Amino acid sequence: MSILPLLNEDKLLDIHNNSFIYTNELFPGLIGDNPIIERSNLNYRNIENFIFPLGTYETFIYNRRDSDKGLNAFFNIQKDLAIIHLSEKYVACKSKSQLEKIVQMYNIVRIPNII
């Protein structure tokens, strides 16, 4: 399924034209065992917006509606909270203190039995 966009030239071109790499060197980002954050999609033939952490400070973003305008530190926090939420077993970060802060934040904002 993950290579489907590569089989269709129009979809590959769409990804190329509507994606960018977001860099924020203020906070090291988390990575988890399920790193792709994507909008819900019931049709596997369609590609929805997604976020894919590339490294400590870089994130690949595919978004057909918005550009990188307006992304800030709050985006990083939301992304890291989503990484924790979607991960099955493992989450890592270059900074132990940053990881601990995000885990504490996740434990505060999540609603038991819903998230």
C-alpha positions as a Markdown table, in Angstrom:
| # | Residue | x | y | z |
|---|---|---|---|---|
| 1 | Met | 0.0 | 0.0 | 0.0 |
| 2 | Ser | 2.8 | 2.4 | 0.8 |
| 3 | Ile | 4.1 | 2.3 | -2.7 |
| 4 | Leu | 0.8 | 2.9 | -4.5 |
| 5 | Pro | 1.6 | 6.6 | -5.1 |
| 6 | Leu | 4.8 | 5.6 | -6.9 |
| 7 | Leu | 2.7 | 3.5 | -9.3 |
| 8 | Asn | 0.7 | 6.5 | -10.5 |
| 9 | Glu | 2.6 | 9.4 | -12.0 |
| 10 | Asp | -0.2 | 11.9 | -11.3 |
| 11 | Lys | -0.2 | 11.0 | -7.6 |
| 12 | Leu | 3.5 | 11.2 | -7.4 |
| 13 | Leu | 3.5 | 14.6 | -9.0 |
| 14 | Asp | 0.8 | 15.7 | -6.6 |
| 15 | Ile | 2.9 | 14.7 | -3.6 |
| 16 | His | 5.9 | 16.4 | -5.1 |
| 17 | Asn | 4.0 | 19.7 | -5.7 |
| 18 | Asn | 2.2 | 19.7 | -2.3 |
| 19 | Ser | 4.9 | 18.7 | 0.1 |
| 20 | Phe | 7.7 | 20.4 | 2.0 |
| 21 | Ile | 10.2 | 19.8 | 4.8 |
| 22 | Tyr | 9.5 | 21.7 | 8.0 |
| 23 | Thr | 12.5 | 22.4 | 10.2 |
| 24 | Asn | 12.4 | 23.5 | 13.8 |
| 25 | Glu | 15.7 | 23.4 | 15.7 |
| 26 | Leu | 14.1 | 24.6 | 19.0 |
| 27 | Phe | 12.8 | 21.2 | 20.1 |
| 28 | Pro | 14.0 | 17.8 | 19.2 |
| 29 | Gly | 11.1 | 15.8 | 17.9 |
| 30 | Leu | 9.9 | 12.3 | 18.8 |
| 31 | Ile | 9.8 | 9.3 | 16.6 |
| 32 | Gly | 7.7 | 6.2 | 17.2 |
| 33 | Asp | 7.1 | 2.8 | 15.8 |
| 34 | Asn | 4.2 | 4.1 | 13.8 |
| 35 | Pro | 5.8 | 7.4 | 12.5 |
| 36 | Ile | 3.3 | 8.4 | 9.7 |
| 37 | Ile | 0.6 | 10.6 | 10.9 |
| 38 | Glu | -2.2 | 10.8 | 8.4 |
| 39 | Arg | -5.7 | 12.1 | 7.9 |
| 40 | Ser | -8.3 | 9.3 | 8.1 |
| 41 | Asn | -8.9 | 7.6 | 4.8 |
| 42 | Leu | -11.1 | 4.7 | 3.9 |
| 43 | Asn | -10.1 | 4.6 | 0.3 |
| 44 | Tyr | -6.6 | 3.3 | -0.1 |
| 45 | Arg | -6.4 | 4.6 | -3.6 |
| 46 | Asn | -6.5 | 8.2 | -2.4 |
| 47 | Ile | -3.7 | 9.8 | -0.6 |
| 48 | Glu | -4.6 | 12.1 | 2.3 |
| 49 | Asn | -2.5 | 14.7 | 4.0 |
| 50 | Phe | 0.3 | 13.2 | 6.1 |
| 51 | Ile | 3.2 | 14.0 | 8.3 |
| 52 | Phe | 6.4 | 11.9 | 8.4 |
| 53 | Pro | 9.2 | 12.8 | 10.9 |
| 54 | Leu | 12.5 | 12.6 | 9.1 |
| 55 | Gly | 14.9 | 13.2 | 12.0 |
| 56 | Thr | 15.5 | 15.2 | 15.2 |
| 57 | Tyr | 14.4 | 18.5 | 13.7 |
| 58 | Glu | 12.9 | 17.8 | 10.3 |
| 59 | Thr | 9.4 | 16.7 | 9.3 |
| 60 | Phe | 8.1 | 15.9 | 5.8 |
| 61 | Ile | 4.6 | 17.3 | 5.3 |
| 62 | Tyr | 2.2 | 16.5 | 2.5 |
| 63 | Asn | -0.7 | 18.8 | 2.6 |
| 64 | Arg | -2.9 | 19.8 | -0.4 |
| 65 | Arg | -4.6 | 22.7 | 1.3 |
| 66 | Asp | -2.0 | 24.6 | 3.3 |
| 67 | Ser | 1.6 | 25.6 | 3.0 |
| 68 | Asp | 4.2 | 25.8 | 5.8 |
| 69 | Lys | 2.8 | 29.2 | 6.8 |
| 70 | Gly | 1.8 | 29.4 | 10.4 |
| 71 | Leu | 3.6 | 26.3 | 11.6 |
| 72 | Asn | 5.3 | 27.0 | 14.9 |
| 73 | Ala | 6.4 | 25.3 | 18.1 |
| 74 | Phe | 2.8 | 24.3 | 18.9 |
| 75 | Phe | 2.8 | 22.2 | 15.7 |
| 76 | Asn | 5.8 | 20.3 | 17.1 |
| 77 | Ile | 4.0 | 19.6 | 20.3 |
| 78 | Gln | 0.9 | 18.4 | 18.5 |
| 79 | Lys | 3.0 | 16.2 | 16.2 |
| 80 | Asp | 4.8 | 14.7 | 19.2 |
| 81 | Leu | 1.6 | 14.0 | 21.0 |
| 82 | Ala | 0.2 | 12.3 | 17.9 |
| 83 | Ile | 3.4 | 10.2 | 17.7 |
| 84 | Ile | 2.9 | 9.0 | 21.3 |
| 85 | His | -0.7 | 8.3 | 20.7 |
| 86 | Leu | -0.2 | 6.3 | 17.5 |
| 87 | Ser | 2.8 | 4.3 | 18.7 |
| 88 | Glu | 2.2 | 0.8 | 19.7 |
| 89 | Lys | 5.3 | 0.1 | 21.8 |
| 90 | Tyr | 8.3 | 2.4 | 21.2 |
| 91 | Val | 8.9 | 6.1 | 21.3 |
| 92 | Ala | 12.3 | 7.8 | 21.2 |
| 93 | Cys | 13.8 | 11.2 | 21.3 |
| 94 | Lys | 17.3 | 12.7 | 21.2 |
| 95 | Ser | 16.6 | 14.5 | 24.4 |
| 96 | Lys | 15.5 | 12.5 | 27.4 |
| 97 | Ser | 14.1 | 15.6 | 29.1 |
| 98 | Gln | 12.0 | 16.5 | 26.0 |
| 99 | Leu | 10.6 | 13.0 | 25.8 |
| 100 | Glu | 9.7 | 13.1 | 29.5 |
| 101 | Lys | 8.0 | 16.5 | 29.0 |
| 102 | Ile | 5.9 | 15.3 | 26.1 |
| 103 | Val | 4.9 | 12.1 | 27.9 |
| 104 | Gln | 3.8 | 14.2 | 30.9 |
| 105 | Met | 1.8 | 16.4 | 28.6 |
| 106 | Tyr | 0.2 | 13.4 | 26.9 |
| 107 | Asn | -0.8 | 12.0 | 30.2 |
| 108 | Ile | -2.5 | 15.3 | 31.1 |
| 109 | Val | -4.4 | 15.9 | 27.8 |
| 110 | Arg | -5.5 | 12.4 | 26.9 |
| 111 | Ile | -9.0 | 11.4 | 28.0 |
| 112 | Pro | -9.0 | 7.9 | 29.6 |
| 113 | Asn | -10.9 | 5.3 | 27.6 |
| 114 | Ile | -11.3 | 7.6 | 24.7 |
| 115 | Ile | -7.7 | 8.2 | 23.6 |
